[in-house]
């Protein structure tokens, strides 16, 4: 399902190959979304806080890896949860970790979803397609003009 109007996704990912793969997957599903990349949690939070400070539009969705340098995904989730403006951002963890502790900790910090990155490209496209279709098709996003059309 293609978005009716452009969406913004913040991809918080330190692995260049995974960034490239995510971009390819968004193209493969026909997404109109633009992806902005932050290579670690500190840079992601700085970008979001800058947007809040200058009144810029926040991303419609954050795709967050857990395993990153400087500030990992759990730290990002904690910081978002502690910020009353950023706490409503939809965040989907997209990571290689399938450890129960990571999944539990992410949901405790109010992640909206947790997707384990499939190792093969077709599986990755299927996962990105499911995330895309739900968040940009079925879900109504907070503070957004992007409500899903009613059937």
Backbone torsions as a table, in degrees:
resi	resn	phi	psi	omega
1	UNK	NA	127.9	179.2
2	UNK	-88.0	146.5	175.4
3	UNK	-68.9	147.1	177.8
4	UNK	-75.2	-38.3	177.5
5	UNK	-134.4	162.1	-172.7
6	UNK	-61.0	137.8	176.2
7	UNK	-110.4	155.5	176.3
8	UNK	-116.9	130.8	178.5
9	UNK	-121.8	131.1	171.3
10	UNK	-98.0	115.5	177.1
11	UNK	-98.4	115.9	179.7
12	UNK	-103.1	100.4	-169.4
13	UNK	-154.2	128.6	-178.4
14	UNK	-94.3	-11.7	-176.3
15	UNK	-94.0	114.6	-176.8
16	UNK	-59.9	-36.1	178.8
17	UNK	-65.9	-38.6	178.2
18	UNK	-71.0	-33.3	174.9
19	UNK	-62.6	-48.4	179.9
20	UNK	-60.5	-44.5	179.8
21	UNK	-62.5	-40.3	179.0
22	UNK	-66.3	-42.2	176.9
23	UNK	-60.3	-45.5	179.4
24	UNK	-62.2	-40.2	-180.0
25	UNK	-65.8	-41.0	177.5
26	UNK	-62.8	-41.5	177.2
27	UNK	-63.9	-42.3	-176.8
28	UNK	-63.0	-30.3	179.4
29	UNK	-90.9	4.9	177.0
30	UNK	76.4	24.5	-177.7
31	UNK	-71.2	141.4	173.4
32	UNK	-94.8	0.2	-176.5
33	UNK	-65.8	145.1	171.5
34	UNK	-98.2	139.2	179.2
35	UNK	-107.6	123.0	170.8
36	UNK	-105.1	138.6	-174.2
37	UNK	-113.8	133.9	169.5
38	UNK	-119.0	126.0	-173.7
39	UNK	-79.5	-3.9	175.4
40	UNK	-161.1	170.0	-176.1
41	UNK	-64.8	-37.1	179.5
42	UNK	-62.9	-44.1	-179.9
43	UNK	-68.3	-35.0	177.5
44	UNK	-62.9	-47.4	-180.0
45	UNK	-65.1	-39.2	177.9
46	UNK	-61.6	-43.6	178.8
47	UNK	-62.0	-46.7	-179.2
48	UNK	-64.5	-42.4	-179.9
49	UNK	-67.2	-35.6	175.0
50	UNK	-61.7	-43.1	179.9
51	UNK	-64.1	-39.8	177.4
52	UNK	-63.8	-46.7	-176.6
53	UNK	-61.7	-39.0	-177.5
54	UNK	-98.4	7.1	175.8
55	UNK	75.5	16.4	178.8
56	UNK	-74.0	160.6	178.1
57	UNK	-65.3	135.0	174.2
58	UNK	-83.9	156.7	178.1
59	UNK	-63.8	154.5	177.7
60	UNK	-76.7	-24.7	-177.3
61	UNK	-154.1	143.8	173.3
62	UNK	-113.6	124.9	171.0
63	UNK	-102.1	121.2	-167.1
64	UNK	-124.7	119.8	171.2
65	UNK	-78.4	151.6	178.2
66	UNK	-89.7	-39.2	-170.7
67	UNK	-96.2	95.0	-178.7
68	UNK	-139.5	159.1	175.7
69	UNK	-74.7	167.9	175.8
70	UNK	66.6	-68.7	177.6
71	UNK	-137.7	117.2	-176.2
72	UNK	-79.1	177.3	-177.4
73	UNK	-61.7	-35.5	177.4
74	UNK	-63.2	-39.9	177.0
75	UNK	-64.9	-37.4	177.4
76	UNK	-64.7	-46.6	179.3
77	UNK	-58.8	-41.6	179.1
78	UNK	-62.9	-45.2	-179.7
79	UNK	-65.0	-40.6	177.9
80	UNK	-63.7	-43.8	-179.0
81	UNK	-63.1	-31.1	-179.1
82	UNK	-82.0	-9.9	-176.9
83	UNK	-104.4	117.0	-175.2
84	UNK	-62.2	-26.5	178.4
85	UNK	-81.3	-43.9	-175.5
86	UNK	-83.1	-14.0	-175.9
87	UNK	-62.6	-23.0	-178.7
88	UNK	-89.5	-2.1	177.9
89	UNK	-64.1	129.0	174.0
90	UNK	-68.6	128.8	-179.0
91	UNK	-127.0	124.5	173.3
92	UNK	-113.1	121.3	175.5
93	UNK	-74.8	127.6	178.1
94	UNK	-127.3	101.5	-168.3
95	UNK	-147.1	166.8	177.0
96	UNK	-83.8	-15.5	-175.4
97	UNK	-77.0	126.4	173.0
98	UNK	-112.2	19.4	-178.8
99	UNK	-71.0	131.5	-179.4
100	UNK	-54.3	-38.6	-179.2
101	UNK	-63.4	-41.7	178.2
102	UNK	-64.6	-43.0	-179.9
103	UNK	-62.5	-48.9	-179.0
104	UNK	-60.3	-47.8	-179.2
105	UNK	-61.8	-38.9	179.3
106	UNK	-63.3	-45.7	179.5
107	UNK	-69.5	-33.3	175.5
108	UNK	-61.7	-30.3	179.0
109	UNK	-94.3	18.2	171.7
110	UNK	70.9	31.8	168.2
111	UNK	-60.7	144.7	-179.7
112	UNK	-89.4	-12.0	178.3
113	UNK	-168.7	161.1	-179.3
114	UNK	-141.0	117.0	-178.5
115	UNK	-123.6	125.8	175.6
116	UNK	-84.2	127.7	-179.0
117	UNK	-64.3	120.2	173.6
118	UNK	-66.7	149.5	-177.6
119	UNK	-78.4	-26.7	-178.4
120	UNK	-99.3	150.7	-173.9
121	UNK	-60.2	-44.9	-178.9
122	UNK	-61.1	-40.2	177.2
123	UNK	-65.6	-37.4	178.2
124	UNK	-64.7	-43.1	178.0
125	UNK	-62.0	-42.6	178.5
126	UNK	-61.2	-40.9	-179.5
127	UNK	-66.6	-45.7	179.4
128	UNK	-64.7	-39.0	177.9
129	UNK	-61.0	-43.4	179.2
130	UNK	-63.8	-43.9	178.1
131	UNK	-62.7	-48.2	-179.2
132	UNK	-59.2	-50.1	-176.5
133	UNK	-64.2	-38.3	178.8
134	UNK	-69.4	-55.0	-172.9
135	UNK	-71.2	-31.4	-176.9
136	UNK	-109.3	4.5	177.7
137	UNK	-122.7	-54.3	-174.2
138	UNK	-93.7	-37.1	-173.0
139	UNK	-79.8	150.0	169.2
140	UNK	-101.1	124.6	-175.6
141	UNK	-89.1	145.0	-177.4
142	UNK	-64.4	138.2	176.5
143	UNK	59.2	28.6	-171.1
144	UNK	-119.7	152.7	171.8
145	UNK	-89.0	9.7	-171.3
146	UNK	-99.6	36.2	178.4
147	UNK	-60.6	142.1	179.2
148	UNK	-65.7	140.6	178.1
149	UNK	-65.0	143.6	178.1
150	UNK	-82.0	139.8	179.2
151	UNK	-68.2	NA	NA
